């Protein structure tokens, strides 16, 4: 009995991590406390069969996958990732396309109707706007590296926008500010990830 208890505990933890969920997020989906999830993953207690089936369905796996020892990586892991994240990809893609549609419309109609200099900057300004939209959608993405990359691109694209907009000879110095800002963002995301895990 102790062996199967530990196997279930290990499998719940493994599939939760594969799904990119924290204990709190899994608990929320199951309407349990994160303390209950923690007990299950330590093997201190077991969920009942109904909850085990609910967990298996959530991860897109069979009940056997939760209760049996897995010697090798299952082939369906890509399917699990797609099942959990495909909505996130679609929502983020639609939002990004909308931002670039607006930038393209500004450029096309601005070129046709007005003779505005540097109208191509609409595409440069679209980069930080797109990053902000993607950051607003981070509740769908649980990957700290995705968020770090978006924040880094946001910092660099804001500086690039300022650099290309203003003609001062020393504007390029703003890129030096990007180095500590990106380092701070990296440390913040790493620290936040450690805090969530504990």
C-alpha positions in Angstrom: 0.0 0.0 0.0 2.8 2.4 0.9 4.4 1.8 -2.5 1.2 2.6 -4.5 0.7 5.7 -2.3 4.2 7.0 -3.2 3.7 6.1 -6.9 0.4 8.2 -7.0 2.1 11.0 -5.0 5.1 11.1 -7.5 2.8 10.9 -10.5 0.5 13.7 -9.3 3.6 15.9 -8.8 5.1 14.9 -12.1 2.0 15.6 -14.3 1.3 18.8 -12.4 4.8 20.1 -13.3 4.4 18.9 -16.9 1.1 20.8 -17.1 2.9 23.9 -15.8 0.7 24.3 -12.8 1.6 25.3 -9.3 0.1 23.4 -6.4 -2.2 26.4 -5.8 -3.4 26.4 -9.4 -4.1 22.7 -9.4 -6.0 23.1 -6.0 -8.1 25.8 -7.5 -9.1 23.7 -10.5 -10.0 20.8 -8.2 -11.7 23.0 -5.5 -9.3 21.8 -2.9 -6.7 23.7 -0.8 -3.1 23.7 -1.8 -2.3 22.0 1.5 -4.3 19.0 0.3 -2.3 18.9 -2.9 0.9 19.2 -1.0 -0.1 16.2 1.2 -1.0 14.2 -1.8 2.3 14.9 -3.5 4.2 14.0 -0.3 2.3 10.8 0.0 0.9 11.8 3.4 -2.7 11.2 2.2 -4.4 10.1 -1.0 -7.3 11.7 -2.9 -10.4 9.4 -3.3 -11.0 7.6 -6.6 -13.4 10.3 -7.9 -10.8 13.0 -7.4 -8.1 10.8 -8.9 -10.3 10.4 -12.0 -10.8 14.2 -12.1 -7.0 14.7 -11.9 -6.4 12.2 -14.7 -9.1 13.9 -16.9 -7.5 17.4 -16.1 -4.1 16.2 -17.3 -5.5 14.2 -20.3 -4.2 10.9 -19.0 -5.7 7.6 -17.9 -6.3 6.7 -14.3 -3.6 3.9 -14.8 -1.0 6.6 -15.6 -1.6 8.1 -12.1 -1.7 4.8 -10.2 1.1 2.9 -12.0 4.8 3.4 -12.0 6.1 5.1 -15.2 9.5 3.9 -16.3 9.7 6.0 -19.5 8.2 9.3 -20.6 4.7 8.7 -22.0 4.2 9.6 -25.7 1.1 11.7 -25.0 3.0 14.6 -23.2 2.9 16.8 -26.3 -0.9 16.2 -26.4 -1.2 17.2 -22.7 0.8 20.4 -23.4 -1.5 21.2 -26.4 -4.7 20.5 -24.5 -3.7 22.8 -21.7 -2.0 25.6 -23.7 -3.8 25.7 -27.1 -6.3 28.3 -25.9 -3.5 30.5 -24.6 -1.7 30.3 -27.9 -4.9 31.2 -29.8 -5.8 34.1 -27.6 -2.2 35.5 -27.6 -2.0 35.1 -31.4 -5.3 36.9 -32.0 -4.3 39.7 -29.7 -0.9 40.1 -31.4 -2.4 40.1 -34.9 -4.9 42.8 -33.8 -2.0 45.0 -32.6 -0.1 44.6 -35.9 -3.4 45.1 -37.9 -3.8 48.5 -36.1 -0.1 49.4 -36.8 -0.5 48.4 -40.5 -3.7 50.4 -40.8 -2.1 53.5 -39.3 0.8 53.1 -41.8 -1.4 52.5 -44.9 -4.1 55.1 -44.2 -1.6 57.6 -42.9 0.5 57.2 -46.1 -2.6 57.5 -48.3 -4.2 60.5 -46.6 -1.5 62.4 -44.7 2.1 62.9 -45.5 3.5 62.2 -42.1 7.3 61.8 -41.8 8.6 58.6 -40.2 5.2 56.9 -40.4 7.0 53.5 -40.5 7.6 54.1 -36.8 4.1 52.7 -36.3 5.6 49.3 -36.7 8.3 50.0 -34.1 5.7 51.4 -31.6 3.7 48.2 -32.2 6.4 46.1 -30.6 6.1 47.5 -27.1 2.3 47.7 -27.4 2.3 44.0 -28.4 4.5 43.1 -25.4 2.1 44.9 -23.1 -0.8 43.0 -24.5 1.0 39.7 -24.1 1.9 40.6 -20.5 -1.8 41.4 -19.8 -2.5 37.9 -20.9 0.0 36.2 -18.6 -2.7 34.7 -16.5 -3.0 32.2 -19.5 0.7 31.5 -19.5 2.4 30.0 -16.5 5.9 29.9 -17.9 8.3 32.4 -16.2 10.7 32.3 -19.1 8.0 33.4 -21.5 7.2 36.3 -19.2 10.9 37.2 -18.9 11.4 37.2 -22.6 8.3 39.4 -23.2 9.5 41.9 -20.5 13.0 42.0 -22.0 11.6 42.7 -25.5 9.3 45.3 -24.0 12.3 47.1 -22.4 14.4 47.0 -25.6 11.5 48.0 -27.8 10.6 51.1 -25.7 14.3 52.2 -25.9 14.4 51.5 -29.6 11.2 53.5 -30.1 12.7 56.5 -28.3 16.0 56.1 -30.2 14.3 56.1 -33.6 11.8 58.9 -32.7 14.3 61.5 -31.3 17.3 62.7 -33.3 19.5 63.6 -30.3 23.0 62.3 -30.7 23.2 60.8 -27.2 19.9 58.9 -27.3 21.8 55.7 -27.9 22.9 55.8 -24.3 19.4 54.7 -23.3 20.4 51.2 -24.5 22.9 51.1 -21.6 19.9 51.4 -19.2 18.5 48.2 -20.7 21.3 46.1 -19.3 20.5 46.6 -15.6 16.7 46.7 -16.3 16.8 43.2 -18.0 19.0 41.9 -15.2 16.5 43.2 -12.6 13.7 41.6 -14.6 15.6 38.3 -14.7 16.2 38.3 -10.9 12.6 39.3 -10.2 11.2 36.4 -12.3 13.6 33.9 -10.7 12.8 35.1 -7.2 9.1 35.0 -7.9 9.4 31.5 -9.3 11.2 30.3 -6.1 8.5 32.0 -4.0 5.7 30.3 -5.9 7.3 26.9 -5.7 7.8 26.9 -1.9 
